Amino acid sequence: MREITPRIALELIAHEGIVTQAYKDSVGVWTWSVGITDASGHKVYPRYKDKPQPLEHCIGVYLWLLREKYLPPVLTAFGSYDPTEAELGAALSFHWNTGAIARASWIKRFVGGDRAGARKAILDWARPASLLARRRLEQALFFEGKWSGDGTALVYGVAKPSYQPSRGRRIAVRTLVEGLFDVPDPVPVPMAVNVARPPRSWFDRLFD
C-alpha cells in the first residue's frame, strides 16, 4: 500500500479533530483544520483567523497536504518495503503529529527487521505524556492492525479572545471524506502555459 485511502484519512482525523477557524495551540502556534500550521506550507494565519470554513474545505486542504507533503517522506522511510494499509496509516499519523519520520528510530528498526524493538521504540515519542494515548493507538494500528476511527470527528469551536479550542461536537464525516477521494486531482500546469482548466472543485479553492 503506497497510496492514502479514506480509511487512513479518517483514522488521522479521529486522532486530531477539526477546528474550522484558526486557533492557538497549547504553545501558541496558530493552527487550523486537522492540526495544520504554517509549517505545512499552507498559510493558516491570518487567512483563517475569525473566518470559519466549510468542512469540505477544511478536509480538502488536509487531504491535499497529507498526499503531497506527508506521504512522500513516509514512503521514503519505508524504503523498498511495501506497507499494509494499517502500517501506512499509523506511520502517517505519527509523521503528521511529529514531523519526524525521517529520524525516528522505530521505523528504522522495523524496516531492518527488528519488529519487537520497533514496537517498543515508537513509545519513545510519547513526550509530553499527553501523547502516550495517541502513540499507543498508532502502535496498535501498526503492529496489530487495530483501527480506532469510526468515521466521525470532533469538530471544535474557538473561544475568544483566547483563541483556544472550545467544546467540540461529534460529526459524521465518512461520507464527506469518501466523496472527496472521488474528486480527481487536477494536473499541475506551468504558469506560462494557457490551458483550459476543469470545473472548479474543492482543490481549486484551496488557495482562495
Phi and psi in degrees as a GROMACS rama.xvg file:
@    title "Ramachandran Plot"
@    xaxis  label "Phi"
@    yaxis  label "Psi"
@TYPE xy
-131.715  20.7302  ARG-2
-131.177  152.125  GLU-3
-76.0179  138.404  ILE-4
-115.006  162.313  THR-5
-56.347  -37.0252  PRO-6
-63.1628  -40.906  ARG-7
-63.2013  -47.2981  ILE-8
-61.1836  -40.6572  ALA-9
-69.0149  -34.7438  LEU-10
-62.1637  -45.4435  GLU-11
-68.2532  -38.7995  LEU-12
-60.297  -39.5081  ILE-13
-62.3003  -33.0153  ALA-14
-74.0808  -33.6634  HIS-15
-96.5407  -40.1752  GLU-16
80.2379  177.423  GLY-17
-134.158  135.073  ILE-18
-123.767  121.941  VAL-19
-81.5915  -8.65666  THR-20
-134.252  165.369  GLN-21
-64.9118  140.255  ALA-22
-140.974  168.508  TYR-23
-98.6042  128.174  LYS-24
-76.9029  -171.037  ASP-25
-63.6855  -19.3614  SER-26
-113.729  16.0689  VAL-27
87.094  10.5437  GLY-28
-85.3677  131.379  VAL-29
-66.582  127.807  TRP-30
-137.125  158.894  THR-31
-157.135  158.07  TRP-32
59.0828  -129.586  SER-33
-91.1514  61.669  VAL-34
70.5172  31.222  GLY-35
-88.155  133.632  ILE-36
-123.025  173.145  THR-37
-58.0365  -27.3168  ASP-38
-61.9799  -18.211  ALA-39
-73.5908  -18.6216  SER-40
102.337  -10.1146  GLY-41
-104.958  119.275  HIS-42
-66.4991  123.493  LYS-43
-100.114  -46.2892  VAL-44
-110.931  130.407  TYR-45
-92.8335  9.35824  PRO-46
-49.516  -43.2693  ARG-47
-110.191  10.0392  TYR-48
-71.695  123.752  LYS-49
61.0096  23.0304  ASP-50
-132.751  79.5225  LYS-51
-57.8587  140.264  PRO-52
-113.351  153.334  GLN-53
-61.0887  150.403  PRO-54
-57.7695  -33.5138  LEU-55
-58.527  -42.7551  GLU-56
-70.5014  -44.3097  HIS-57
-57.4429  -47.7408  CYS-58
-74.8909  -33.3896  ILE-59
-62.0031  -45.0487  GLY-60
-64.6901  -42.0878  VAL-61
-57.621  -46.7236  TYR-62
-64.1136  -39.7232  LEU-63
-62.3872  -46.7174  TRP-64
-64.8566  -41.3441  LEU-65
-59.926  -41.6805  LEU-66
-76.5142  -44.8172  ARG-67
-86.681  -34.1998  GLU-68
-105.831  -32.2385  LYS-69
-105.228  -32.6708  TYR-70
-63.3652  -45.6036  LEU-71
-55.9523  -49.6168  PRO-72
-66.0785  -28.7146  PRO-73
-67.9594  -43.5451  VAL-74
-64.1221  -36.9947  LEU-75
-62.1144  -40.3448  THR-76
-63.9182  -33.0772  ALA-77
-75.3872  -19.9788  PHE-78
62.7647  -132.208  GLY-79
-81.0096  -8.29535  SER-80
-71.7323  133.711  TYR-81
-97.8907  104.493  ASP-82
-71.2574  155.134  PRO-83
-73.4281  170.853  THR-84
-60.3148  -41.0741  GLU-85
-66.2714  -42.6323  ALA-86
-64.1063  -43.0978  GLU-87
-65.4806  -41.591  LEU-88
-62.2842  -43.3652  GLY-89
-66.8142  -41.6828  ALA-90
-66.0101  -38.93  ALA-91
-66.0098  -40.9687  LEU-92
-60.7244  -44.0144  SER-93
-60.5318  -47.4732  PHE-94
-69.9247  -37.3491  HIS-95
-59.6621  -38.2702  TRP-96
-80.3561  -37.087  ASN-97
-109.235  -27.363  THR-98
65.9722  20.8998  GLY-99
-120.746  20.5297  ALA-100
-59.9494  -32.0876  ILE-101
-69.1631  -24.7244  ALA-102
-115.461  3.56484  ARG-103
-74.263  126.06  ALA-104
-69.7934  -27.0566  SER-105
-64.7393  -39.1013  TRP-106
-71.3422  -34.7074  ILE-107
-64.6008  -40.8127  LYS-108
-62.7983  -43.1912  ARG-109
-63.1954  -49.4889  PHE-110
-61.3919  -32.4728  VAL-111
-78.7073  -1.74654  GLY-112
99.0718  -0.753714  GLY-113
-93.51  76.1035  ASP-114
-64.1115  -43.0974  ARG-115
-64.4282  -42.4559  ALA-116
-64.9769  -37.6497  GLY-117
-66.6388  -42.4372  ALA-118
-59.0824  -40.2912  ARG-119
-73.9493  -41.4656  LYS-120
-69.7274  -24.7666  ALA-121
-62.9924  -27.6789  ILE-122
-76.3113  -8.52917  LEU-123
-65.7205  -16.5445  ASP-124
-96.493  27.0069  TRP-125
-99.6294  50.4003  ALA-126
-129.401  124.153  ARG-127
-68.0104  170.695  PRO-128
-59.6498  -22.7214  ALA-129
-64.0325  -17.496  SER-130
-84.5481  -7.51458  LEU-131
-60.6831  -41.7719  LEU-132
-60.4468  -41.4602  ALA-133
-67.7377  -43.2902  ARG-134
-59.8151  -37.466  ARG-135
-67.1049  -37.193  ARG-136
-65.2081  -42.471  LEU-137
-65.7573  -38.7436  GLU-138
-61.5488  -45.8763  GLN-139
-65.637  -37.2048  ALA-140
-68.8008  -47.1313  LEU-141
-66.7063  -47.1131  PHE-142
-97.393  -16.1071  PHE-143
-125.443  -7.29316  GLU-144
70.6688  26.873  GLY-145
-94.2652  110.671  LYS-146
-85.4121  144.418  TRP-147
-113.967  -17.6903  SER-148
-70.7783  145.417  GLY-149
-122.771  16.5236  ASP-150
84.6872  8.06289  GLY-151
-118.673  167.125  THR-152
-142.969  146.365  ALA-153
-81.9158  120.12  LEU-154
-107.393  119.629  VAL-155
-102.181  150.205  TYR-156
-90.0357  -175.875  GLY-157
-127.948  124.006  VAL-158
-83.8282  137.937  ALA-159
-126.19  144.732  LYS-160
-90.244  5.39241  PRO-161
-73.7198  -24.1866  SER-162
57.979  36.1421  TYR-163
-98.7434  150.416  GLN-164
-59.9167  140.174  PRO-165
-103.461  -172.343  SER-166
-55.2809  136.3  ARG-167
-96.3493  161.999  GLY-168
-125.355  143.014  ARG-169
-86.1697  127.751  ARG-170
-128.45  139.852  ILE-171
-75.1782  125.001  ALA-172
-124.357  2.49286  VAL-173
-58.1137  -48.5771  ARG-174
-62.1571  -40.879  THR-175
-63.5426  -47.0217  LEU-176
-62.8587  -46.7144  VAL-177
-62.6429  -36.1739  GLU-178
-65.9917  -36.3405  GLY-179
-68.9249  -27.9379  LEU-180
-69.7353  -21.028  PHE-181
-81.3754  -8.91784  ASP-182
-90.4574  116.046  VAL-183
-68.5979  143.609  PRO-184
-69.6721  137.837  ASP-185
-69.502  148.494  PRO-186
-74.5319  126.594  VAL-187
-58.2447  136.125  PRO-188
-121.289  130.331  VAL-189
-56.3848  143.247  PRO-190
-60.2778  -28.7602  MET-191
-81.312  -9.65354  ALA-192
-98.684  128.591  VAL-193
-94.2711  98.5532  ASN-194
-124.827  136.625  VAL-195
-61.8725  134.296  ALA-196
-96.0209  153.851  ARG-197
-69.1827  169.433  PRO-198
-55.2539  148.961  PRO-199
-64.1654  134.735  ARG-200
-126.764  -172.511  SER-201
-57.6155  -33.719  TRP-202
-65.6757  -40.7686  PHE-203
-62.1301  -26.147  ASP-204
-91.6407  2.91379  ARG-205
-58.2532  -34.7419  LEU-206
-113.048  19.4909  PHE-207
